């Protein structure tokens, strides 16, 4: 089975081909792509589902799964260093059609999340400046796209600066909330709440996977990074994200009653800023949220743009999208197409009231894609000949656990909790998988590999 390919800019094209991406840039890209303003909405949903220390424990469990996944993705990227990332790995291990069915819904819903992110950004800017939300949302998308298309190295460096500022700033605010709760003598009451039911906690762990979505997309830069740096960045970003989200969870549950977002509040960081009654607090929240939004969308463009080009080179999308610019090392037409898709998703999220449904629907799609990656890691050619049976069994159990979490999230939303968003969640999931099925049915048949064919299984992107 041939791996997904993307056209190469050729030797010496651009400045980025001579210097591999460093560990710092890869770490910032992995963390920045995962962290977004809507993660606050996801954390609030988890806190309202299980509460107190249990929300932080759910995040830690999700982080442990992602750390195990990071090790799997590192092996996958070493064997098949493809700019198509997870799609190439699944294609090699499971077959092209199964890979498309498992991976494409995850990517479609990831792009839909960009629409949710832009919606949050527009609302925050409108509260700060009184400008229409459309101006803030679409302006954010266009500005980020314009900076990203300037070049791979510039985009990654800008993302690194924004990511580290964001992580330090939000972690400091959350720790401040914990300290204030301790000084008020309320820390124990706010953290040690009654234990949730087992189905609720399992669903919370499944929803926590949403928070890590995108950390593995740095594997799309495997052809531009050293193997050691990529492996360290995958494991390191999963650990950094776990610690960061656990701190935010504790800060959220330690907020006083006056500042705690009420049930159903769409944007918790906005509710917290408004509860303080301070314009400066609102300004800080907006600036940090803009950083989170920028790092998330910029990281998605840098990685999913290359994936879009890979799909186009396979005939699944118009082949004109596969062209890679030699100066910027980016597929400019693919970036433009992604911008258009994200703008349409923003309009759908805002006018369709699908902010929380977009988050909940993305979690099971990500869990299924991750489960397929964990399962593929234990299959040839990825599984080492001397790998012990115990390690192989652990990898298969990880895959089954992730698949079970995907099912648990859907069951909790639709059956146990019976939330009013279940119709929208099912509609988003159904649309993503239906669109994927149409693409798979329309995909051109691949000719069998023959000797001397350069697109064969061992060919690197």
C-alpha positions in Angstrom: 0.0 0.0 0.0 1.4 3.3 -1.0 1.8 6.1 1.5 0.1 9.5 1.0 2.5 11.8 -0.9 2.8 15.5 -1.3 5.0 17.1 -4.0 8.4 18.1 -2.9 9.7 21.7 -3.5 13.0 20.2 -4.7 16.5 20.4 -3.3 17.6 23.8 -2.2 14.1 25.4 -2.5 13.5 27.9 0.2 15.6 28.5 3.3 13.8 25.9 5.5 15.2 22.9 3.6 18.7 23.4 4.9 18.0 23.5 8.6 15.7 20.9 10.3 13.1 22.2 12.7 14.3 22.3 16.3 12.8 20.8 19.4 11.5 24.2 20.7 9.6 24.9 17.5 8.1 21.5 17.4 7.1 21.6 21.0 5.4 25.0 20.5 3.6 23.8 17.4 2.3 20.6 19.1 1.1 22.5 22.2 -0.1 25.6 20.3 -2.2 23.5 17.9 -3.9 21.7 20.8 -4.5 24.8 23.0 -7.4 27.0 21.9 -9.9 29.4 23.4 -12.7 26.8 23.1 -10.7 24.5 25.3 -12.1 26.6 28.2 -15.5 25.6 27.0 -14.4 22.0 26.9 -12.9 22.2 30.4 -16.1 23.8 31.7 -18.2 21.0 30.3 -15.9 18.5 32.0 -16.1 20.4 35.3 -19.9 20.5 35.1 -20.0 16.8 34.4 -17.8 15.5 37.2 -16.8 18.6 39.3 -13.9 19.5 41.5 -10.8 17.3 41.7 -12.5 14.8 39.4 -12.3 17.1 36.4 -8.5 17.4 36.9 -8.3 13.6 37.3 -10.2 13.1 34.0 -7.7 15.4 32.4 -4.8 13.5 33.8 -6.3 10.2 32.5 -6.7 11.8 29.1 -3.1 13.0 29.3 -1.8 9.6 30.2 -3.5 8.1 27.1 -2.1 10.9 24.9 1.4 10.2 26.3 1.1 6.6 25.3 -0.2 7.7 21.9 2.8 10.1 21.6 5.2 7.1 21.8 3.1 5.3 19.2 3.1 8.3 16.8 6.8 8.6 17.2 7.3 5.1 15.9 4.8 5.6 13.1 6.6 8.8 12.0 10.0 7.1 12.0 8.8 4.2 9.7 6.7 6.4 7.4 7.9 10.1 7.5 5.0 11.5 5.6 3.5 15.0 5.4 0.1 13.3 5.4 0.6 12.2 9.1 -1.9 9.8 10.6 -3.6 9.3 7.2 -0.4 7.9 5.8 0.2 5.6 8.7 -3.3 4.1 8.6 -3.0 3.8 4.9 0.1 1.8 5.2 -1.1 -0.4 8.0 -4.9 -0.8 7.4 -5.3 0.0 3.7 -6.2 3.2 1.9 -10.0 3.1 2.1 -10.1 2.2 5.8 -7.6 4.9 6.5 -9.7 7.5 4.8 -12.9 6.3 6.7 -11.1 6.6 10.1 -9.0 9.7 9.6 -11.0 12.1 7.4 -13.9 12.7 9.9 -11.3 13.7 12.5 -9.8 16.3 10.1 -13.2 17.6 9.0 -14.3 18.1 12.6 -10.9 19.7 13.4 -11.5 22.3 10.8 -15.1 22.8 12.0 -13.6 23.5 15.4 -11.7 26.4 13.8 -15.1 27.9 13.1 -16.0 27.5 16.8 -12.7 29.1 17.7 -13.2 32.0 15.4 -16.7 32.5 16.8 -15.3 32.7 20.4 -12.7 35.2 19.2 -15.3 37.4 17.5 -17.6 37.4 20.5 -14.7 38.4 22.9 -13.5 41.2 20.6 -17.1 42.5 20.2 -17.4 42.7 24.0 -14.1 44.6 24.3 -14.5 46.9 21.3 -18.2 46.9 20.5 -17.3 45.9 16.9 -19.6 43.4 15.1 -18.6 39.8 15.8 -18.4 39.1 12.1 -15.6 41.6 11.8 -13.6 40.0 14.6 -14.2 36.4 13.6 -13.5 36.7 9.9 -10.7 39.3 10.5 -9.0 36.9 12.8 -9.1 34.1 10.2 -7.8 36.2 7.4 -5.0 37.8 9.5 -3.8 34.4 10.7 -3.9 33.0 7.2 -2.0 35.9 5.8 0.8 35.5 8.4 0.9 31.8 8.0 1.3 31.9 4.2 4.4 34.1 4.5 6.5 31.0 5.2 6.9 27.9 7.3 9.8 29.1 9.5 8.2 32.5 10.2 4.8 30.9 11.0 6.4 28.4 13.4 8.5 31.1 15.2 5.4 33.4 15.6 3.5 30.4 17.0 6.3 29.5 19.5 6.3 33.1 20.9 2.5 33.1 21.3 2.3 29.6 22.7 4.7 30.1 25.5 3.2 33.4 26.5 -0.2 31.9 26.5 0.7 28.8 28.6 2.5 30.8 31.2 -0.2 33.5 31.4 -3.2 31.2 31.8 -1.4 28.9 34.2 -0.5 31.9 36.4 -4.1 33.1 36.5 -5.3 29.6 37.4 -2.8 29.2 40.2 -3.9 32.6 41.5 -7.5 31.3 41.7 -6.3 28.3 43.7 -4.2 30.5 46.1 -7.2 32.9 46.6 -9.5 29.9 47.4 -6.9 28.7 49.9 -6.7 32.1 51.6 -10.5 32.2 51.8 -10.5 28.8 53.5 -12.6 27.3 50.7 -10.1 25.3 48.8 -11.1 21.9 50.3 -14.8 22.5 49.8 -14.3 23.4 46.1 -11.9 20.6 45.2 -13.1 17.6 47.3 -16.6 17.2 45.9 -18.7 14.0 45.7 -17.4 11.3 43.4 -19.3 11.2 40.0 -20.8 8.0 38.6 -18.5 5.8 36.6 -20.2 6.4 33.3 -19.9 10.2 33.8 -16.2 9.9 34.7 -15.5 7.7 31.7 -17.3 10.2 29.4 -15.3 13.0 31.0 -12.1 11.2 30.1 -13.3 10.8 26.6 -14.2 14.5 26.3 -10.7 15.3 27.7 -9.2 13.8 24.5 -10.7 16.8 22.7 -8.3 19.1 24.7 -5.3 17.3 23.1 -6.6 17.2 19.6 -3.8 18.4 17.2 -0.8 17.6 19.3 0.2 14.8 16.9 -0.1 17.0 13.8 3.6 17.8 14.1 4.2 14.4 12.5 3.2 16.2 9.2 6.5 18.0 9.5 8.5 14.7 9.8 10.3 15.4 6.5 11.6 18.7 8.0 12.6 17.4 11.5 15.1 15.1 13.0 13.7 11.8 14.3 15.0 12.4 17.9 13.5 16.0 18.0 10.2 14.8 16.7 9.9 12.0 19.3 10.8 14.3 22.1 8.4 16.9 20.9 5.5 14.4 20.8 6.1 13.1 24.3 7.0 16.5 25.7 4.0 18.3 24.3 1.6 15.6 25.7 3.2 16.1 29.2 3.1 19.9 29.0 -0.5 19.9 27.9 -1.5 17.5 30.6 0.0 19.7 33.3 -1.4 22.9 31.8 -5.0 21.6 31.5 -4.9 20.1 35.0 -3.9 23.5 36.4 -6.7 25.2 34.5 -9.2 22.6 35.7 -8.2 23.3 39.3 -8.4 27.0 38.8 -11.8 26.7 37.2 -13.3 24.7 40.1 -11.6 27.1 42.7 -13.4 30.2 41.4 -15.8 31.8 43.8 -19.5 31.4 43.2 -19.8 35.0 41.9 -17.2 34.3 39.1 -18.1 30.7 38.4 -19.7 30.3 34.9 -23.3 29.2 35.2 -24.7 26.1 33.6 -25.0 26.7 29.8 -22.7 29.7 29.6 -21.0 29.4 26.2 -17.7 31.2 27.0 -16.5 30.7 30.6 -13.5 33.1 30.3 -15.8 35.9 29.3 -18.1 35.2 32.3 -15.1 35.2 34.6 -13.8 38.5 33.3 -17.2 40.2 33.5 -17.8 38.9 37.0 -14.6 40.7 38.1 -16.1 44.0 36.9 -12.7 45.1 35.7 -12.0 46.3 32.2 -8.3 45.3 32.6 -9.4 41.7 33.4 -11.5 41.6 30.2 -8.5 43.0 28.2 -6.2 40.3 29.6 -8.7 37.6 28.9 -9.1 38.8 25.3 -5.4 39.0 24.7 -4.7 35.5 26.0 -7.7 34.1 24.1 -6.4 35.7 20.9 -3.0 34.1 21.5 -4.7 30.7 22.0 -6.8 31.2 18.9 -3.8 32.2 16.8 -1.6 29.3 17.9 -4.5 26.8 17.2 -5.4 28.1 13.8 -1.9 28.7 12.7 -0.8 25.2 13.7 -3.8 23.8 11.9 -2.9 25.7 8.7 0.8 24.7 8.8 0.0 21.0 9.2 -3.4 20.4 7.6 -2.3 22.5 4.6 0.3 19.9 3.9 -2.3 17.1 4.4 -4.7 18.8 2.0 -1.9 18.9 -0.6 -1.3 15.2 0.0 -5.0 14.4 -0.5 -5.0 16.4 -3.7 -2.0 14.6 -5.0 -3.9 11.3 -4.6 -6.9 12.7 -6.6 -9.2 13.0 -3.6 -9.3 16.8 -4.0 -8.5 19.0 -7.0 -4.9 18.4 -8.0 -4.2 22.1 -8.2 -4.2 22.1 -4.4 -1.2 19.8 -4.3 1.3 22.5 -5.6 3.9 23.3 -3.0 5.5 26.8 -3.1 9.3 26.5 -3.2 9.9 29.7 -1.3 7.5 29.4 1.6 7.5 25.5 1.7 3.7 25.7 1.9 0.9 24.7 -0.4 -0.6 28.2 -1.0 -3.7 27.1 -2.8 -4.5 24.5 -0.2 -4.2 27.2 2.5 -6.6 29.3 0.6 -9.1 26.4 0.4 -8.8 25.8 4.1 -9.5 29.5 4.8 -12.7 29.3 2.8 -13.8 26.1 4.6 -13.1 27.6 8.0 -15.0 30.8 7.2 -18.0 28.7 6.2 -17.7 26.7 9.4 -17.6 29.9 11.4 -20.9 31.1 9.9 -22.5 27.7 10.6 -21.3 27.6 14.2 -22.4 31.1 15.0 -25.8 31.1 13.3 -26.5 27.5 14.0 -25.7 27.6 17.7 -23.2 24.7 17.4 -20.4 25.8 19.7 -20.6 23.1 22.3 -21.8 20.4 19.8 -18.7 21.0 17.7 -16.5 20.2 20.7 -18.4 17.2 21.8 -18.6 15.7 18.3 -14.9 16.2 17.8 -14.0 14.0 20.9 -15.3 10.6 19.6 -13.9 11.2 16.1 -10.5 12.0 17.6 -10.7 8.9 19.9 -11.5 6.6 16.9 -8.7 8.0 14.8 -6.2 7.7 17.7 -7.5 4.1 18.4 -6.7 3.2 14.8 -3.2 4.7 15.1 -2.5 2.7 18.3 -3.7 -0.5 16.6 -1.7 0.2 13.5 1.4 0.7 15.5 1.3 -3.0 16.5 1.0 -4.1 12.8 3.8 -4.5 10.2 5.8 -2.6 9.1 5.6 -0.5 12.3 5.9 -3.3 14.9 9.5 -4.2 15.6 10.4 -7.9 15.1 11.8 -8.1 18.7 8.9 -6.3 20.3 7.7 -8.3 23.4 4.2 -9.8 23.5 3.4 -7.7 26.6 4.1 -4.5 24.7 2.0 -5.6 21.8 -0.8 -6.5 24.1 -0.6 -3.1 25.8 -0.8 -1.3 22.4 -3.9 -3.3 21.4 -5.5 -2.6 24.8 -4.8 1.1 24.3 -6.5 1.0 21.0 -9.6 -0.8 22.4 -9.7 1.6 25.3 -9.7 4.7 23.0 -12.5 3.1 20.9 -14.5 2.4 24.0 -14.1 6.1 25.1 -15.5 7.2 21.8 -18.6 5.1 22.3 -18.9 6.3 25.9 -19.0 9.9 24.9 -21.8 9.4 22.4 -23.8 7.2 24.9 -23.4 9.8 27.7 -24.5 12.7 25.5 -27.4 10.9 23.8 -28.6 8.4 26.4 -27.4 8.9 30.0 -27.3 12.7 30.3 -29.7 13.1 27.3 -28.4 16.6 26.7 -30.3 18.9 24.4 -27.3 19.1 22.1 -27.4 15.4 21.2 -29.3 16.1 17.9 -26.6 18.6 16.8 -23.8 16.3 17.9 -25.2 13.4 15.9 -25.8 15.7 12.9 -22.1 16.8 12.9 -20.8 13.3 13.3 -23.2 12.0 10.6 -22.2 14.8 8.2 -18.5 14.2 8.7 -18.7 10.4 8.1 -21.1 10.8 5.2 -18.8 13.3 3.5 -15.9 10.9 4.1 -17.9 8.0 2.6 -18.7 10.1 -0.5 -15.0 10.9 -0.9 -14.0 7.3 -0.5 -16.5 6.1 -3.1 -15.4 8.8 -5.5 -11.7 8.2 -5.0 -9.8 6.8 -8.0 -8.6 3.2 -7.7 -4.9 2.9 -7.1 -3.0 0.8 -9.6 -1.0 -2.1 -8.1 2.6 -1.3 -7.2 5.2 -2.5 -9.7 8.9 -2.7 -9.6 10.5 0.6 -10.3 7.5 2.6 -9.3 8.7 5.5 -7.2 5.4 5.9 -5.4 5.8 2.5 -3.7 5.5 1.6 0.0 9.0 2.6 1.0 9.0 6.0 -0.7 9.4 8.9 1.6 7.5 12.1 1.0 
